[in-house]
Amino acid sequence: MSLTEASHALSETSDVMAGLVQRFGPARFGPKPPVGERFEVLSREIAYQQLAGKAAGAIWGRVREQAPEWAPGAVLALGEQPLREAGLSGAKTRAMLDLAAHCEQGSLDLAKLGRLSDQEVVNQLSQVWGIGTWTAHMFLIFSLRRLDVWPVGDFGVRKGYGLAHNWTEPPTAEELEPLGDQFRPYRSVAAWYCWRATEI
């Protein structure tokens, strides 16, 4: 199923979704990152946790400059100080180094994640200190291209859903969870339209 086909299917679930699809066109997730870049993708997602895009992008740019080749061994060789000086918080520095350690030791094999179920991917990634459900969901959607992930922990998704439906307040994660059932099996694509709804 292509994103265009999924978008068309979503447009038939409600008038609100039909309006979003009409306004923004078929969903676009960008190029799928190669398997060899998954470590860098996850490192970037750690840097972006709980930060606005522009600020997170600036910090990640400085962090990424610390090693010409962004690989687990290179990050472990850097150690804590260069990462902190580049702008990472103590918690994110710990998370990035723990991710590198798990990959280097073989307890986390990023190349095999594509063969696992969504929940197994979440379980595998969550063994890393500082990686939780949000980061795992972003990885599932944008790196593995899983089409039925509903990231209710993402404030942008909750805000966009509320705005699109003219709610005075965004739904909580608990409130939003069952509301995604109408979008199965394309909840990832529905989330993309919720993000777009925040731009209206």
N, C-alpha and C positions, 0 to 999 in steps of 0.2 A: 504494500500500500504506500503510495507516494504522499508527500505532504499536501500536494494539491488535491488529491482524492480525499484525504483525511479532512482537509479544510472544507471541502464541499459537503462531506457527510455531516460535519459539525454545524454547517449553516442550516441544516434541516432539524436541529434539536430545539431551537427556540428562536423567536424573533430577535432577541438581543444578540445572540451569537450570529445570526444571519446578517445583522447590521454591522457587526465587527468584521466579519469576513468580507462583506461588500466594501467596507471602508479601507481595510488594510491589505486586501488581496490574499492569496495563498500564503500560509505560514512559511517562514524562511529561517532555517537554523544555522545557515552558514556551512562551510566545508567541514566534513567529518575529519577530526584529527587522526593522523596515523597512529597505529598501536605504539610505535616508538616514542610518541610525544605524550603519552598518558601521564607520566610522572610530572612533566612540566605543567600539564593541564590541571592536575590535582594541586600542585604547589600554588598555581595561580588562584585556584578556587579558595585555598586557605587564606591567601592574601586578601581576597575580596570579601571574606566573611564579615557581615555586619557593618559594611562601609558603603558609602555612595560610590557609584561607578568611577567618577572622575578622581576622587581622592585615592580610591583603591588602585586605580590604574597608575597613578603617579608613584605610589609606594612599590607596586609590583615592578614597575620599570626600573627602579633603583635596585631592588632585590635581584632582578634577573641579570643586571650588569655585573653582579659579583662573581659570576662563573661563566666563561665563554660557552662551555658545554653543560647544560643543566641536566645532570644525572645524579643518582643517589650518592655515589662515591664522592663526586665533586662537592655536593652540598654538605656531606658529613665532614669533608676536609676543611670546608669554610669554618664550621663551628658557629657558635652563638653570636659572637661579637659583630661580625660584618652584617649579619641579618638584622640585628637590633639597630645598628647604625644606619642601615638603609631604610628604617622606619617601621619594621615589624614589631608588634607588641611581644611581650614575653611569652604569652600563650601561643601566639601564632608561630613564633620562632620554635617553641617546643614541638608544636604540631608538625612543622615542616621537617624538623630534624628526625622526629619519630617516624614520619612517612618514609624518609630516606633510609632510616635504619631497617624498617620492615622490608623495604624493597631490596636493600643490599643483602640482608640475611636470608631472603627467600621466603619469609613467612607471608609475604603479600606478592603475588605474581600478577602484575597488572595486565600482562599479555593474555591471561586466561579468563579475565573477567567477562569478556563478551560471550563466553559459553555458559555463564551462570544465569540463574533466574534473577529477577529484580531484587527480591529479598535477600538472596545469597550475596549479591553485589553489595547491598547495604551492610550485611553482616561482615563481609570481608573488609570493607573500608573502615567500618566502625571500630575495628581492633586498633586502629591508629589513634593515639591520643589527640583529641581536638578535632577529629573528623566525625561529624554526626550525620543525622538524616538529611539535613539541607544540602550539605556538600555532596553526599552520595546521590541525592536526587538530581542535582545539577549535572553530575557526571553521567548518570543514566540517560538524561535527556540529550545533552549536547555532545557527549563523547561516544556513547553507545547507541544513540538514536532510538531509544525505547519510546514508543509512542503512547504508552498508557501509564505515565507517572503523574501523580497529582500532588505537587509540592505545597501542601497547605501551610508548611512552616515558613514559606516565603512571603514577606509582607507585601511585596509588589503584586503577587497573585491575589492576595486577599483584598488589597486596596483596589485593584483593577476590577475585580468581580463586583465589589460594592459600588464603584463608580458606574460601571456598565448597567447596573440594575437600579441606579438612583437611590441607593441606600444612604442614610445620613452617616452611618459608621461602617467601616469594613467588618466583614464577618470574622469571628475568631477562627483559629485553626479547627477547633472542634465543630463549629457551625458549618465551615466550608467543606469538611470531609465528605459528608453524605451528598452534598450538592454537586459533587463531581460525578456521581453515578450516571447522570444523564449523558455525560460525554464519553463514557466508555465505548470503545477501546482506544479513544484518542485524547485522553486527559492531558497528555504532554502538550498537544497542539492547542487544546483549550487554555492551558496555562499561558502559552505564548500570546494568545489573544487577550488574556487578562493583563499581561504586561503592557501590551499595546494600548489597552484602554486607559492606562495612566497617562498616556501622551495626549489624550483628547483635550 
